[in-house]
Amino acid sequence: MGLSFKEILQQDVKNVFLNPLEFGETHLVNGEPMTIVLDDVENIEREKKMKSHMDGIYTRQVFFYVASADFGPLPKQGGMIDLDGQKYIVVDATDECGIFAITMEANKSHGGRRA
């Protein structure tokens, strides 16, 4: 008996979509090296729907895909994720057939930075 459709999808997650030779890049996620896909175009579209600004503060959003098998449980909104040493708050996270789509943000203040 051949592979089920779900099993084929799981293979495609790592062999195609998250393949480092195609779209994937290795980053440290919560201190663990993982292959992820950072997606700035998708992030821009999602930001348009979710963006809010406060005076003197701007929000840096990051959107990425990661295999659910690599990441663990789906992160909860408001939870923290460390991406390459930078801490972010989870704004949204969905499970898209074995791939988590995670939107995170970090607040930064406007103002001069001294060298």
DRENRO-681224 format. One record per residue (C-alpha): residue number from 1; residue in three letters; x, y, z. Coordinates in steps of 0.25 Angstrom, whole numbers, plus 5000, padded with zeros to 4 digits. Example, Ala and Ser with C-alpha at 12.3 -4.5 7.8 and 13.67 -1.06 7.14 Angstrom:
# residues 2
+-------+------+------+------+------+
| nuvex | bafi |    u |    v |    w |
+-------+------+------+------+------+
|     1 |  ala | 5049 | 4982 | 5031 |
|     2 |  ser | 5055 | 4996 | 5029 |
+-------+------+------+------+------+
***
This chain:
# residues 115
+-------+------+------+------+------+
| nuvex | bafi |    u |    v |    w |
+-------+------+------+------+------+
|     1 |  met | 5000 | 5000 | 5000 |
|     2 |  gly | 5005 | 5014 | 4996 |
|     3 |  leu | 5006 | 5026 | 5005 |
|     4 |  ser | 4994 | 5034 | 5009 |
|     5 |  phe | 4992 | 5048 | 5004 |
|     6 |  lys | 4995 | 5053 | 5018 |
|     7 |  glu | 5008 | 5046 | 5018 |
|     8 |  ile | 5012 | 5051 | 5004 |
|     9 |  leu | 5009 | 5065 | 5009 |
|    10 |  gln | 5018 | 5063 | 5021 |
|    11 |  gln | 5030 | 5059 | 5012 |
|    12 |  asp | 5027 | 5071 | 5003 |
|    13 |  val | 5028 | 5080 | 5015 |
|    14 |  lys | 5043 | 5077 | 5017 |
|    15 |  asn | 5047 | 5072 | 5003 |
|    16 |  val | 5041 | 5083 | 4995 |
|    17 |  phe | 5036 | 5095 | 5003 |
|    18 |  leu | 5046 | 5096 | 5015 |
|    19 |  asn | 5058 | 5090 | 5007 |
|    20 |  pro | 5070 | 5098 | 5009 |
|    21 |  leu | 5074 | 5097 | 4995 |
|    22 |  glu | 5060 | 5103 | 4991 |
|    23 |  phe | 5053 | 5113 | 5000 |
|    24 |  gly | 5058 | 5109 | 5014 |
|    25 |  glu | 5069 | 5116 | 5023 |
|    26 |  thr | 5074 | 5111 | 5036 |
|    27 |  his | 5072 | 5120 | 5048 |
|    28 |  leu | 5072 | 5119 | 5063 |
|    29 |  val | 5058 | 5118 | 5068 |
|    30 |  asn | 5057 | 5117 | 5083 |
|    31 |  gly | 5072 | 5113 | 5083 |
|    32 |  glu | 5070 | 5102 | 5073 |
|    33 |  pro | 5075 | 5102 | 5059 |
|    34 |  met | 5062 | 5100 | 5050 |
|    35 |  thr | 5060 | 5101 | 5035 |
|    36 |  ile | 5050 | 5112 | 5033 |
|    37 |  val | 5045 | 5121 | 5022 |
|    38 |  leu | 5044 | 5136 | 5025 |
|    39 |  asp | 5033 | 5142 | 5016 |
|    40 |  asp | 5034 | 5157 | 5015 |
|    41 |  val | 5023 | 5158 | 5004 |
|    42 |  glu | 5013 | 5150 | 5012 |
|    43 |  asn | 5017 | 5158 | 5024 |
|    44 |  ile | 5013 | 5171 | 5017 |
|    45 |  glu | 5000 | 5166 | 5013 |
|    46 |  arg | 4997 | 5161 | 5027 |
|    47 |  glu | 5002 | 5174 | 5034 |
|    48 |  lys | 4992 | 5182 | 5026 |
|    49 |  lys | 4981 | 5174 | 5033 |
|    50 |  met | 4987 | 5174 | 5047 |
|    51 |  lys | 4996 | 5187 | 5048 |
|    52 |  ser | 4994 | 5197 | 5060 |
|    53 |  his | 5004 | 5208 | 5063 |
|    54 |  met | 5006 | 5216 | 5076 |
|    55 |  asp | 5012 | 5229 | 5077 |
|    56 |  gly | 5027 | 5228 | 5078 |
|    57 |  ile | 5027 | 5213 | 5076 |
|    58 |  tyr | 5028 | 5205 | 5063 |
|    59 |  thr | 5026 | 5190 | 5062 |
|    60 |  arg | 5035 | 5181 | 5055 |
|    61 |  gln | 5028 | 5169 | 5050 |
|    62 |  val | 5034 | 5156 | 5045 |
|    63 |  phe | 5026 | 5145 | 5038 |
|    64 |  phe | 5032 | 5131 | 5036 |
|    65 |  tyr | 5028 | 5117 | 5033 |
|    66 |  val | 5033 | 5105 | 5040 |
|    67 |  ala | 5030 | 5090 | 5040 |
|    68 |  ser | 5021 | 5087 | 5052 |
|    69 |  ala | 5029 | 5074 | 5054 |
|    70 |  asp | 5042 | 5082 | 5057 |
|    71 |  phe | 5035 | 5093 | 5065 |
|    72 |  gly | 5027 | 5086 | 5075 |
|    73 |  pro | 5013 | 5090 | 5079 |
|    74 |  leu | 5006 | 5102 | 5072 |
|    75 |  pro | 5010 | 5115 | 5079 |
|    76 |  lys | 5000 | 5123 | 5086 |
|    77 |  gln | 4996 | 5137 | 5083 |
|    78 |  gly | 5004 | 5146 | 5093 |
|    79 |  gly | 5015 | 5135 | 5095 |
|    80 |  met | 5030 | 5138 | 5093 |
|    81 |  ile | 5039 | 5133 | 5082 |
|    82 |  asp | 5054 | 5136 | 5081 |
|    83 |  leu | 5058 | 5137 | 5067 |
|    84 |  asp | 5073 | 5138 | 5065 |
|    85 |  gly | 5075 | 5144 | 5079 |
|    86 |  gln | 5063 | 5155 | 5077 |
|    87 |  lys | 5051 | 5153 | 5085 |
|    88 |  tyr | 5037 | 5154 | 5079 |
|    89 |  ile | 5023 | 5153 | 5083 |
|    90 |  val | 5014 | 5144 | 5075 |
|    91 |  val | 5003 | 5151 | 5069 |
|    92 |  asp | 4997 | 5140 | 5061 |
|    93 |  ala | 5000 | 5125 | 5058 |
|    94 |  thr | 4993 | 5115 | 5049 |
|    95 |  asp | 4995 | 5101 | 5045 |
|    96 |  glu | 4995 | 5100 | 5030 |
|    97 |  cys | 4995 | 5084 | 5028 |
|    98 |  gly | 5008 | 5082 | 5036 |
|    99 |  ile | 5014 | 5095 | 5034 |
|   100 |  phe | 5013 | 5106 | 5044 |
|   101 |  ala | 5011 | 5120 | 5039 |
|   102 |  ile | 5015 | 5130 | 5050 |
|   103 |  thr | 5014 | 5145 | 5051 |
|   104 |  met | 5022 | 5151 | 5062 |
|   105 |  glu | 5026 | 5166 | 5066 |
|   106 |  ala | 5036 | 5173 | 5074 |
|   107 |  asn | 5033 | 5188 | 5078 |
|   108 |  lys | 5044 | 5198 | 5076 |
|   109 |  ser | 5044 | 5212 | 5080 |
|   110 |  his | 5047 | 5224 | 5071 |
|   111 |  gly | 5058 | 5233 | 5075 |
|   112 |  gly | 5073 | 5235 | 5073 |
|   113 |  arg | 5082 | 5223 | 5075 |
|   114 |  arg | 5096 | 5228 | 5079 |
|   115 |  ala | 5108 | 5220 | 5073 |
+-------+------+------+------+------+
***
